Amino acid sequence: MLSPADSLAPDWLLMPEDANALPDRVWPASASRADDGGIVLGGMTTADIVREHGTPVLVLDEEEVRTRARGFHDAFSSAAAAHGTTARVYYAGKAFLSTAVARWVTAEGLNVDVCTRGELEVALAAGVDPARIGFHGNNKLIDEIERAVTVGIGTIIIDSAIEVERVAAAAARSGTVQRVLVRVNSGVHAETHDFLATAHEDQKFGMPPADAEAVVARIRELPALEFAGLHCHIGSQIFGVAGFRESAARVLELHERLRAGGEVPMLNLGGGFGIAYTSVDDPTPIAQLAAEIVDAVATGCADRGIPVPVLAFEPGRAIVGTAGVTLYEVGTTKPVRLDSGATRLYVSVDGGMSDNARPALYGAQYSARIASRTSTAEPALVRVVGRHCESGDIVVDHEYLPGDVAPGDLLAVPATGAYCASLSSNYNHVPRPAVVAVSGGTSRVIVRGETIDDLLARDAGISTNEGAR
């Protein structure tokens, strides 16, 4: 029989047999419990990591990133080779980008996609070959296009008819021929949050197939542009392959029509493959994803009597998401009695929506574990919240933790490698935390944390004493 508190739990949340356990798929492969009850990540205990770097801190398991990058590269390359073609896999810079991560993923065979000048410059600073970079975005600024063309970027993904002329003009000024893909909306709506679904008609990315045909015709008229193929992306945090099969079938119809006017060398089917944020999430294995999606493309091409093009994929969070674990310190705990008679235990930590905005933006669900000890206390339903002045400042909406969770405990939130640091802010003038890589029992800072002095340095009124009388 459920207790009053358990009645607050959503249907998907299962009472754990052991609230100290680290569920597979949610945590990096290196994660384990140390003899003292702490958590080990990349060969380092959470106590040692916090002793060196404080809290909050985003810990990134280097080997997890490399292993997943290599796994996606090998799986899609093998699947493509089985059908007589090749595949390229692009790391999503927007998920999380630093020079260290860019070097890790390119060393494992991946390319990199970017969508701003800032992301481009980070990739270039990491030594990434510009020919291995793709440039996305629905509103690429003129100076961004100029910079991308000048450095010799591999592909620019055309998102609207207006961009055709802008990219052509930049390439003509540079005296180069720029390879471009055209982003198409297949109309397949991914089963995900509306803000994460990117192939339905009423949204800002891409264009319908009918418009794409005219855009491709214009590209083929311009000597400064080379039409490299089509791009489609149906969304993010997607489990299964049904949506990809349907999207591929629809885009291949356009692909076949365009072949009447010239070559269509590449088909980029995007990605956005999901990861496990909770123990009930069941992401599709990499090898299965690759085999089934590429098989669907090959079957579609065979039905039309056309060769399988070069294929490209963008796994998104699936490379870096599971590699990240954010460590916090518990500041307060507070039982809140509700009108129903149930009591919810609020656990407040020293970070929040400034370092993980996804729960507030998308209602995203996460997991948590005490990271400084184990406990034999009965599991209690908790809500982990941040320190910001917003009632929506929730880090983990629903979780079972040992009921004796208390101030001073370290709390670990897994699967924070993607879209946490990259979406972080200084809300309430809270400095953004450091990102620390762990590997082989050592740690190093790959993105420095901010200080109060960093925040004050941006305030022009302090440096000029503006307003003083």
C-alpha positions in Angstrom: 0.0 0.0 0.0 1.3 3.4 -0.9 2.1 5.9 1.8 0.6 9.5 1.4 4.0 10.7 0.1 4.3 7.9 -2.5 0.9 8.9 -3.9 2.7 12.1 -5.2 5.0 10.0 -7.3 4.3 9.8 -11.1 3.3 6.5 -12.5 6.7 6.0 -14.3 8.8 6.4 -11.1 9.5 3.1 -9.5 10.4 2.7 -5.8 14.0 1.5 -5.9 15.0 -1.7 -4.0 18.2 0.2 -3.1 18.3 4.0 -3.1 22.1 3.8 -3.3 22.2 1.9 -6.6 23.5 3.5 -9.8 21.2 2.3 -12.6 22.9 1.1 -15.8 22.5 3.4 -18.8 21.9 6.5 -16.7 25.4 6.7 -15.3 28.8 6.6 -17.1 30.2 3.1 -17.4 33.0 4.0 -15.0 30.6 4.9 -12.2 30.6 2.8 -9.1 30.4 3.0 -5.3 33.7 3.5 -3.4 34.5 1.6 -0.2 33.5 4.7 1.8 30.2 4.9 0.1 31.1 7.8 -2.3 30.8 7.5 -6.0 33.8 6.9 -8.3 33.8 8.6 -11.7 36.7 8.1 -14.1 38.7 6.5 -11.3 38.2 9.5 -9.0 36.0 9.6 -5.9 33.4 12.4 -5.7 35.0 13.4 -2.4 38.3 14.0 -4.1 36.7 15.8 -7.0 34.9 18.2 -4.7 37.9 18.7 -2.5 39.8 19.9 -5.6 37.1 21.8 -7.4 34.2 22.6 -5.0 30.5 22.5 -5.8 28.5 22.8 -7.9 30.7 21.2 -10.6 30.0 19.4 -13.8 32.2 16.3 -14.1 32.7 14.9 -17.6 34.0 11.3 -18.0 36.5 11.6 -20.9 36.5 7.8 -21.7 32.7 7.8 -21.8 32.7 10.6 -24.4 35.4 8.9 -26.4 33.7 5.4 -26.2 30.4 6.7 -27.3 31.9 8.8 -30.1 33.8 5.8 -31.4 30.7 3.6 -31.0 28.6 5.8 -33.2 31.3 6.3 -35.8 31.9 2.6 -36.1 28.3 1.6 -36.1 27.2 3.9 -38.8 30.3 3.3 -40.9 29.8 -0.4 -40.8 26.1 -0.1 -41.6 26.8 2.1 -44.5 29.6 -0.1 -45.8 27.2 -3.0 -45.9 25.2 -1.1 -48.5 28.1 0.1 -50.5 28.4 3.7 -49.2 30.0 5.7 -46.5 28.7 7.6 -43.4 29.7 10.7 -41.5 28.8 11.4 -37.9 28.7 14.9 -36.6 29.1 15.9 -32.9 26.6 18.5 -31.9 28.5 21.5 -30.6 25.3 22.9 -29.1 25.1 20.0 -26.7 28.4 20.9 -25.0 31.5 22.3 -26.7 35.0 23.0 -25.4 38.3 22.7 -27.1 39.0 19.5 -25.1 35.7 17.8 -26.1 36.2 18.9 -29.8 39.6 17.2 -29.7 38.2 14.0 -28.1 35.4 13.5 -30.6 37.4 14.3 -33.7 40.2 12.0 -32.6 37.5 9.2 -32.5 36.5 10.0 -36.1 33.6 12.4 -35.7 33.0 15.7 -37.5 31.6 18.7 -35.7 28.5 20.8 -36.3 28.2 24.3 -35.1 25.4 27.0 -35.3 27.1 30.2 -34.2 30.4 32.1 -34.7 31.3 31.3 -31.1 30.9 27.6 -31.6 32.9 27.8 -34.8 35.7 29.6 -33.2 35.9 27.0 -30.3 36.2 24.2 -32.9 38.8 26.1 -34.8 40.8 26.8 -31.6 40.7 23.1 -30.9 42.4 22.5 -34.2 39.4 20.9 -35.9 39.9 20.8 -39.7 37.3 23.3 -41.1 36.5 20.7 -43.8 35.0 18.5 -41.0 32.7 21.2 -39.7 29.0 21.8 -40.7 27.3 25.1 -40.0 23.6 25.1 -39.0 21.2 27.8 -38.0 18.0 29.5 -39.2 19.6 33.0 -39.0 23.3 32.8 -39.7 24.7 36.3 -39.4 26.5 37.9 -42.4 29.8 38.0 -40.5 29.4 34.3 -39.5 28.8 33.3 -43.1 31.9 35.3 -44.2 34.0 33.7 -41.5 32.8 30.2 -42.3 33.5 30.6 -46.0 36.8 32.2 -45.5 38.2 29.4 -43.3 37.0 26.7 -45.7 34.1 25.2 -43.8 33.0 21.8 -45.1 29.3 22.5 -45.5 26.8 25.2 -44.7 23.2 24.0 -44.2 20.9 26.3 -46.1 17.8 27.0 -44.0 16.0 29.5 -46.2 16.0 31.0 -49.7 17.5 34.2 -48.4 20.6 32.3 -47.3 21.3 31.1 -50.8 22.2 34.5 -52.0 24.1 35.4 -48.8 26.3 32.4 -48.9 26.9 32.7 -52.7 27.9 36.3 -52.3 30.4 35.5 -49.5 31.9 32.6 -51.5 32.2 34.8 -54.6 34.0 37.5 -52.6 36.3 34.8 -51.2 37.0 33.3 -54.6 35.8 29.8 -53.5 33.1 27.4 -54.2 31.1 26.6 -51.1 29.4 23.2 -50.5 25.9 23.5 -49.1 23.1 21.2 -48.0 19.4 22.2 -48.0 17.4 21.6 -44.9 14.0 20.1 -45.5 11.1 19.4 -43.2 9.8 15.9 -43.8 6.6 16.5 -41.8 7.4 13.7 -39.4 6.7 14.9 -35.9 9.0 13.2 -33.3 7.4 11.9 -30.2 9.1 14.4 -27.9 8.5 17.8 -26.4 7.1 20.3 -28.9 10.2 22.5 -28.6 12.5 19.5 -29.4 10.5 18.4 -32.5 12.0 20.0 -35.6 10.5 18.5 -38.7 6.8 19.5 -38.5 5.7 22.3 -40.7 4.9 25.1 -38.1 8.4 25.8 -36.8 11.4 27.9 -37.6 13.9 25.4 -39.1 14.1 24.3 -42.7 11.6 24.4 -45.6 8.9 22.2 -47.1 9.9 19.9 -50.0 8.2 22.0 -52.6 10.2 25.1 -51.6 13.4 23.1 -51.4 13.1 22.2 -55.1 13.2 25.8 -56.1 16.0 26.6 -53.7 18.1 23.7 -55.1 17.5 24.9 -58.6 18.8 28.4 -57.6 21.9 26.9 -56.0 22.7 25.0 -59.1 22.5 28.2 -61.1 25.2 29.9 -58.9 28.9 29.2 -59.8 30.0 30.0 -56.2 27.9 27.2 -54.7 28.0 23.4 -54.9 24.8 21.5 -54.0 26.0 18.7 -51.8 22.6 17.2 -50.8 19.7 17.3 -48.4 19.4 17.6 -44.6 16.5 16.6 -42.4 16.2 16.5 -38.6 13.1 15.3 -36.9 13.8 16.2 -33.3 15.7 15.4 -30.2 15.7 12.8 -27.3 14.1 10.2 -29.6 13.8 6.5 -28.8 13.3 3.9 -31.5 13.7 4.2 -35.3 10.1 4.4 -36.7 10.3 8.2 -37.1 13.6 8.0 -38.9 12.3 5.3 -41.3 9.3 7.4 -42.2 11.3 10.6 -42.5 13.9 8.9 -44.7 11.1 7.6 -47.0 9.7 11.1 -47.5 13.0 12.8 -48.0 14.0 10.1 -50.6 11.0 11.1 -52.7 12.5 14.6 -53.0 16.0 13.2 -53.4 14.9 11.2 -56.4 13.2 14.2 -58.0 16.2 16.3 -57.6 18.4 13.7 -59.3 16.7 14.7 -62.6 18.6 18.0 -62.5 22.0 16.8 -61.3 23.8 14.8 -58.6 22.5 14.7 -55.0 25.6 13.2 -53.3 24.6 13.3 -49.6 21.7 12.7 -47.4 21.9 13.9 -43.8 19.2 12.4 -41.7 20.0 14.3 -38.5 19.7 12.3 -35.3 18.8 13.5 -31.9 19.0 10.0 -30.4 17.8 9.7 -26.9 19.6 8.8 -23.7 18.5 7.5 -20.3 17.8 10.2 -17.8 16.0 7.9 -15.4 16.0 4.1 -14.7 12.8 3.6 -16.8 14.3 5.2 -20.0 15.3 2.6 -22.6 17.3 4.1 -25.4 17.8 2.1 -28.6 21.3 0.5 -28.8 23.7 2.2 -31.1 24.3 -0.7 -33.4 20.5 -1.3 -33.8 19.9 2.4 -34.6 22.6 2.4 -37.3 21.6 -0.9 -38.9 17.9 -0.2 -39.0 18.1 3.4 -40.2 20.7 2.7 -42.9 18.7 -0.4 -44.0 15.6 1.7 -44.4 17.5 4.2 -46.6 19.0 1.4 -48.7 15.6 -0.2 -49.2 14.1 3.1 -50.2 16.8 3.6 -52.7 16.5 0.1 -54.1 12.8 0.6 -54.6 13.5 3.7 -56.6 16.4 2.2 -58.5 18.9 4.8 -57.3 22.3 4.5 -55.6 22.5 4.9 -51.8 24.0 8.4 -51.2 26.7 9.2 -48.7 24.9 9.4 -45.4 25.4 11.7 -42.4 24.0 11.6 -38.9 24.0 13.9 -35.9 23.6 11.9 -32.6 23.3 15.1 -30.5 23.2 14.5 -26.8 23.9 10.7 -27.2 27.6 11.4 -27.4 28.1 13.5 -24.3 25.0 13.4 -22.2 25.6 10.3 -20.3 29.2 11.3 -19.7 28.2 14.2 -17.4 27.5 14.1 -13.7 26.8 17.3 -11.8 27.8 17.4 -8.1 26.0 19.6 -5.6 26.1 20.0 -1.9 22.8 19.8 0.0 22.1 23.0 1.9 18.7 22.5 3.5 16.0 19.9 3.6 12.4 20.8 4.3 9.3 18.6 4.6 6.3 20.4 3.1 2.8 19.1 4.1 0.2 19.3 1.4 -3.6 19.7 1.7 -3.9 16.0 0.6 -2.1 15.0 3.8 1.0 13.9 1.9 4.4 15.4 2.7 6.9 16.1 0.1 10.6 16.4 1.1 12.3 19.3 -0.6 16.1 19.0 -0.9 17.8 22.3 -1.7 21.3 22.3 -3.4 23.8 25.0 -4.1 23.1 25.2 -7.9 19.9 25.0 -9.9 18.4 26.4 -13.0 21.4 28.5 -13.7 23.5 25.3 -14.4 20.6 23.1 -15.6 17.7 24.9 -17.3 16.2 21.8 -18.9 13.7 21.0 -16.2 12.3 24.6 -16.3 12.4 24.7 -20.1 11.1 21.3 -21.0 9.9 19.6 -17.8 12.9 17.3 -18.2 13.3 14.5 -15.7 16.5 13.6 -14.0 17.8 11.2 -11.4 19.9 11.8 -8.3 21.9 9.9 -5.7 23.7 10.8 -2.5 27.4 10.9 -3.6 29.2 11.1 -0.3 27.9 8.0 1.5 25.5 5.1 1.4 22.5 4.7 3.7 20.3 2.0 5.0 17.4 4.5 5.6 14.1 3.8 3.8 13.7 5.6 0.5 11.8 8.8 0.6 10.2 10.7 -2.2 12.0 14.0 -2.7 12.1 17.0 -5.0 15.6 18.4 -5.5 15.5 22.1 -6.0 18.0 24.9 -6.6 18.8 28.1 -4.8 17.3 30.6 -7.3 14.3 32.9 -6.6 11.9 30.9 -8.8 9.4 28.3 -7.8 10.2 26.5 -11.0 13.8 26.2 -10.0 13.7 22.4 -10.0 16.7 20.1 -10.6 15.0 16.7 -10.1 11.3 16.8 -10.0 10.7 13.3 -8.6 13.2 10.9 -7.0 13.6 8.4 -4.2 16.6 9.1 -2.0 17.5 7.6 1.4 15.1 9.3 3.9 18.1 10.6 6.0 19.4 12.9 3.3 20.7 15.9 5.1 22.6 19.2 4.8 26.2 18.6 3.9 25.6 15.5 1.8 27.0 15.5 -1.7 24.3 15.0 -4.3 25.1 13.6 -7.8 22.7 14.2 -10.8 23.7 12.0 -13.8 23.2 12.5 -17.5 23.9 16.3 -17.4 26.7 16.3 -20.0 24.4 17.7 -22.7 22.5 21.0 -22.7 23.4 21.9 -19.1 26.6 23.8 -19.3 25.7 25.1 -22.8 22.4 26.5 -21.5 23.8 27.8 -18.2 23.3 31.4 -17.1 24.1 33.9 -14.4 20.6 34.2 -13.1 20.5 35.9 -9.7 24.2 36.7 -10.4 25.3 33.2 -9.7 28.7 32.3 -11.3 28.6 29.4 -13.7 30.4 26.3 -12.4 33.5 24.7 -13.8 33.5 21.7 -16.1 36.1 19.1 -15.0 37.2 16.1 -17.0 38.1 12.9 -15.2 40.1 10.0 -16.6 42.4 7.4 -15.2 42.0 8.6 -11.6 42.9 12.2 -12.3 40.9 15.4 -13.0 41.5 18.6 -14.8 39.5 21.7 -15.5 38.5 22.0 -19.1 36.2 25.0 -18.7 37.0 27.4 -15.8 34.3 28.2 -13.3 33.3 31.9 -12.9 33.9 34.0 -9.8 32.0 36.9 -8.4 34.9 39.1 -9.7 34.2 37.8 -13.2 30.6 38.9 -12.9 31.5 42.3 -11.5 34.0 42.8 -14.3 31.2 43.0 -16.8 29.3 45.8 -15.0 30.4 49.0 -16.7 29.0 51.0 -13.9 31.6 49.6 -11.5 34.6 50.4 -13.7 33.4 53.9 -14.5 31.7 54.7 -11.2 28.7 55.7 -13.4 25.9 57.4 -11.5 28.0 58.3 -8.5 27.2 61.8 -7.1 
